[in-house]
């Protein structure tokens, strides 16, 4: 039976400075520090158990999680955990916001939007630390138009006992073709060796940058299926599928569909119900072919020689997910997720196949294409004119009043109040609740935290590391009363021990 698809999103934001030196690394650090100064707290991220080099195709000794009397804390600069359960840090030359782990795609959308709001507040806080007239600008996109890409990664809890090869074969066609619903759209081409104007407009921001079908890397030789084997939980029971083949979305519906449909495909794989998902002959070629053709008429080859369109692929995957839901129910992907996802999935594919204008309120690339086409026709511009590239970028501009995505009529799944609350509150459905509440209530006593443990100073040696190897433990139902009843970190540890 499929396990609960605990999930999360990691978004690297594009960053630039106007009116001062444009150093993205320094600007990212300043941005995050300004936010932490404004909220008046900072808890370092404990990276001592990070193992990005672990590969799912190899055998590793499982991590041993325990109370460590003398923890070796590798605290990276500008790397902090927030009270809403998120991680906020500098990743290479970008600010990155990783949402807390959540139980469903509904929650993923809410805390992803909370991440955007945190970045907006960070930009505002940073103004006072810059020279007069200078500003840090953040974009929620994935490409700088100069051949460089940065990621929006997804994470899904899957069972360790499912052979990784079965996961790869089950998700490959979905990762290649789901862009028709979830692509963010882009002016021009950044495929290595291709001219920028060889593609006027394409579906995905990231498709040009994938070079391998399966692999460990995330910044070079990018694979469609990433093999990083770093579960951040009980490694004997779980994997964390680290997905790098997706765009950052401004559309809440697109974010929901990206997470919900992938969670359903993974659940179907675990339940042995995904054998009908087609197998592509050339996935790397296919992901680019699909992206480069907004008409959706181009075909890609299956392993049996059949030629199909991206919509054909998505319809077949939809049928698999629908059959899985009818046989197994949707509990694995969270309450109400499967029902809404299947309804939206069918509606989006119908619309894309008939008149894609009807899905412009839910699909980023369609909304952006309509915006750019109208502007180009009005001003007589060529397909990749600089002004169109500027509109492309401004679609993702997070500054209030400047973001074009806010003006194109995208449907909302959240409310402003939902998002504002999620900036501060952790989700109640996972261990992120325990972590976030501890960071809030016992801020002076929390030495460091990460996804699966938190280190407390209880006032006497040694420091206490509380391990959280179960993503669905530490929820509000399980620990809210314990935290509420504890006035100190020492009392919390005592109550947990009893």
N, C-alpha and C positions, 0 to 999 in steps of 0.2 A: 504494500500500500504506500502511495506517495507520502512523503513527509511534508510538513508545513514549509511553504516557500518563503521563509524569512528573507528579506531582500533589502537593498539599499542602493544609493546612487553616489558616485564620486564625480564632481564636476570641476575641471580645471577651467578657470576663466581667463579669457584674453584680457590683457592689461596694457595700458599705455599712459604716458604722462605728457600733458601739454603745458607749455609755459615754464618748463624746467627740464633738467636732464632726464632723458627717457631711458632709465635703467630698470628693466622689468623685475629683476631680482630684488633690488633695493626697494622699488615701489611696492612689490608684493609684501615684503616685510613691514614696511611702513604702514601699509593698509591694514594689516592684521593687528599690529601693535596699537594703532590708533583706536581700533575697535575695542581691544582688550582694555586699554586705558579708560575708554568711555564707560564701559560696563563695570570697571573697578575690580576685575578678578582675572586670574590666569592660572590654569592648571596644566602643567606640562604633560605631553603625551609620552608614555613609556613605550619606547620602541625596542626594548630588549628582546622581545619575542617575535619581532618581524622577520620573516624569512621569504622575501620575494624571489629568491633563487630556487625554491622548491618547485619541482616540476611534476605535474600529475602523471606523467608517463614513466616516472621512476618511483622507487620504493624508498620511503624515508621513515625514520623512527618517529613515532607520534610524539607530539609535545607533551611534556609532563607539567601539569598545572598544579600548583601547590602554594601554601603559605610560605613565603620566602623570608627568613629571618634577617637577611642582609641583601636586599634586592640590588642588582646591578642595573641601575636605571640609565639607559641611554637617551637622555633628554635632548632632542634636537631643538635648535633655536627656531623661534616663531612656529611653534608646533603645539597646539593646545586643544584640549577637550572643552566643549561648551556645555552649559547646564541643560540644553535641550537634547543632549546625547550625541551631538555632531562633533566632528574633528575639523579644525580650521588650521591650515598650515601652508607653508610655501613648498611647492613641489616643482623642482627645477626652476623655471622662470615664470611661474604662474601661482596665483593664489588658488588654493583648492579647498572646497567645502565638501566633506563627506557626510551625508545624512546619517542619522542614527539608523540602526537596523530596525526594520518595521515588519509588520505581519502581513501587509497587503499592498496592492498597487494604489489603493485610495490613500493610504498613509504615505506612500512614497511620493505621491504628487504633493501632498500638503507640506511635508518637510523639505522637499525640493524647492518649493516656493518660499518656504521660510529661509532657505539658504540664499535665495536671491535677495530677500529683504535684509539679511545680514550683510551682504555685499553692498547694498545701497547705503546702509547705515555706516559701513566702513568708509565708503567714499566720502560721506558727509563728515565723518570724524577726522579724516585725513586732511581735509582742507586747511584746518588750523595749523597743521604741521608743515605746510608747503609755502613757498614764496608767494607774495600777492599775485593773483591772476593765474597761478598754476593749479592744475587739477589732475587727479588720477581718474581715468575712465576705464570702466570694466565692461566687457562684452561677454554674454553667454553664448559663445559660438565655438567653433572647433578648428578654424583655419585662418591664417593671417593673409592669405592671398599671395604669399611669397614662397610657397612650397613647404611651409611649416604647419604642423597640426598638433593640437592638444586635445585631450580626451574627455569624454563623458562616459564613465565606466559604470556598469551595473554589477550587482552581486546577488547571487541566489544560493540558498542553502540546498544542497542535494545530498543524497545518501552515499556514504563511502562505498557501500557494497555494490553499487551499480558500476559496471566496467566503464572506464572513461571513454573507451572507443565507441561504446553505444551512445554515450552522451554526444560525442562529436558528430556521429552520423545522423543523430536525431535533430540537432540544432542547426547544422550547417545551412540547409536550404532556407530556414527561417531567418537566420542572420543575414543572408544574402538578399532576401526578398522583402523583409518587413519594412525596408526603407520607403516603400511606396506609401505606407501609412505614417511612418515616423521620421522620414528624412527632413532635415531643416532647410534644404535648398541652398544653392550656391551659384553665383555668377562665375563663369570661367572654369578652366581645367587646371589642376595641379598635379596630374599624373606625371611621374618622372619621364622625361624625354618628349613630352607632348607640349605643343604650343598652348599658351594660356587661352587664346581665343579659338582653339579647336573645338571647344564645347561652349556654346553660348550660355546655357543654364542647365544645371543638373540637379538631381533629386537629393543627393547626400553630400554633406560637407566632408565626410571622412572616407568615402569609397576610394578615392584616388590614392590613398596612402597604404592600402593593404597589399602585401607582397607574398604572403604565405597562407596556406590553408590552416595549419596548426603550428603553434610554437609558443615559446616562453616570453619572448620580448614584447615590450609595449611601446617603445619609442623608435626602434629600428626594426626592419624586417617584420613589420606588424602582421600578426596572423589574424585571420577571421575568428578562429577559436583559440583563446588564450589558455595556456596550460598551467598558469601559476597555481600552486597547491598550498595555499595558506588559509586554512579554514577559520582562524580566530575563534575556535571553539574546540570541542572534543574531536581530535583528529582521527580517532579510531572509528568514529561513527559518521562523521560528516565531511563533506567537501564544501568549499565556497567556489562556485563557478564565477570567475572574474571575466566579465564580458566587456570587450573594448570596441566591438564593431557596432557602434551606434552614435548618433548625433545628440548634442544637447538641444533640448526642445524649449521653445517659448510657449507652445500650445500645451495646455494641461491635458487635453484629450490625447495628444500624441505621447506625452510622458506616460499616461495611464496605460495606453495600448501597448507601448514598448515593453513595459514591465509586466502587465497582465498576460499578454499573449505568450511572452517568453516563459513566464511561470507556469502557464498551462501546458506548454509543450514539454517542459521539464517534468512536470507531474505525469504527463502521459508516458514519457520515457520510463519513469520509475514504475509505473503501473503496467508496463509491457504493452502499451496501447498505441505505440508510435511507429509501428513497422510500415505503415502506408505512406509515411513522409517520403517524398521523392529524394533521390540522391543525384547531386550535380556532378557532371563530368569535369568541369573546370570552374570551381567556385571563385577563384581570384578574378578570372576573366569575367565571370558572370556578375559579380558585385559592381564592377565598373560599367559593364554593358548596360545594366539596368539603370544605374545612376545617370548615365549620359543620355538617356532617352526619356524625357518627360512625357512623350506621347504614349509611353507604356506599350508600344507595339513590338519592340525588339524581342527576339527570342534567345534563350540560352539552352545549352545542351544538357540533357540528363545522361546518366551513365549508360542507359540502354539505347542512346542515340536519338531519343525523342526530343523535339524542340518545343519549348514552352515559353510563355511570357511570365513576367513577374506576378501578374495577377493570377495566372494559372497556378503558379506555385502556392500563392497565398490562399487560393480557394481550396486546394488540396490539403494544406495544413489546417485551414479552418475546419474542414470536414473531420480531420483527425481529432482536433480539440473538442469539437461538438460531440463526437462519438464518445470521447473520454468522459466528458461531463455527464452525458446521459447514463453512462454505465457506472461511473465512480463518484459522481457528485463533485462539488467544487470546494469542499472543505480545505483541501491542501493549499489553495491560493487565497483563502480568506473569505469572510462573509460577503456575499453579493457580488464578488469580483467577476466570477465566471459568467454569470447571467448578463451583466452589463457589457463585459468584454465581447461576448459572442454577438450580442445585439449590435454593438458599435462596429465590430469587425465586418459583419455582413453589410451593414449600411455603408461603411467606407469603401469596401470593395465594389459594391453596386455603383456607388457614385463615381469612383475612379474609372470604372469601366464604361460609364455612360456619358456623364458630363461632370468633369472634376470640379467645376465651379461650385457644385452643391456641397463639396466637402471643404471649401476654403475656410470655413469657420472652425475646422478641427485639425487640418493637416498643414503644417508649417510651410512645406515647400510649395504647396498650391497657393496659399495666401501670399507668400513672397513673390512667386512668379506673377501673380495677377498684379501686384503692386508695381513690380519692375516693368512689366509689359506696358501698363498704362502710362507710366512715366516716360518710357522710351518713345512710345507713339506720340505722346503729347509734345515732346521736345525734339523729335527726330533724331534720336541717338542710336548708335550702333549697338550690337548685342552685348559687348563687354566694355562699354564706355566707362571711364573713371567715375562718372556720376552714378552710374548703375551699381558699380562696386561699392560706392559710398552708401547707397541705399541698402544694399545687402548687409553691410556692417551695421548700419543704424537700426536695422530690424532687431538686432540683439543688444542694443545699447541699454544698460540697466539704469541710466539716469532718469529720474522722474521727468516726464514731459518730453523726453528725447527718444524714447523707445518706440519704433514704428510698429512693433508687434502689438503694442497696446492700442493701436488705432485701426486695426484691420478687422475687428469684430470676432476675435477668437472666443469660443465658448469657455466658460469657467466651470470648474468642478469644486473649487474652494471659494470661501468668502474672505474678505480682508480680515475679518475678526479671527477666522480659523488660522490664517497665516501669521498674524501678529501673535497669537497665543503660542504657536509652534516655534517662534523665535526663542521663546523662553522655556516652554514646557516640553519634556521628553514624551515620546509615545508611551502609552500605558501597556502596550501589548507585548513587549519584549524586555530583555534585561537592560535595555537602554534606560528604562524607567529608574531602575536602581542606581545606575551610574549617574544619571542626571540629577536625581534627588540628593544623592550624596554630595555631588559637586556644589549643589545649591545650599544645602543645610549645614554641611560640615566643611565649608570651603577652606578654612584655616588649617584643617587637619588632613586634607587630601594632598599627599605628596606628588602623586602622579596617577594617571589612569590610561587605560587603553581599552580595546574592544572587549577583552575577556578577563580583565582584572583591574583592581583598583588598590592603591597602596595608601594606607592610613597611618598617621602618627597618633597613637592612642595615649601619648603622654609618658610612656615608659618603653624602654627597649624590649624587644626589637620592633621595628616597623612591621605592620601587619598587611600582608597582601591577601585580599579577598578574591578568590578565583571565581569566574563566571563561565564555566565551560558549556553551559546549556543556554542557547539563545532565547528559549521560551521560559526560562526561570528569571526571577527578578522583576516580574511584571507587577503592575499596581495591585492586582488581586492577591498576589502572594506576599508582597513586602511593604505595601503602603502603611499598614498598621505598625509594623516593626519600626520603620523609619520615623513615623509620627510620634511614637512612644519613646524614642531615644533622644535624649537631650545633648549627648556628646558622642563622638566617634567611638570612644571606649565602651560606652553603653551599647552602641549599635553592635559592635563586635561581640560583646557578651550575649546580647539577645540572639544574634545569629548562631552563636555557638550552642545555645540552649535549645 
